[in-house]
Amino acid sequence: ILFDGLLGVIAGLVVVLIHVSYTKLFKK
């Protein structure tokens, strides 16, 4: 359960980073 929760947190961070990077590239 702890490992599954950790994967969820990591996945969330990755999604946020990709979204931010995509937004910055799109704005440029």
Buried (B, 14 or more C-beta within 10 A) or exposed (E): EEEEEEEEEEEEEEEEEEEEEEEEEEEE
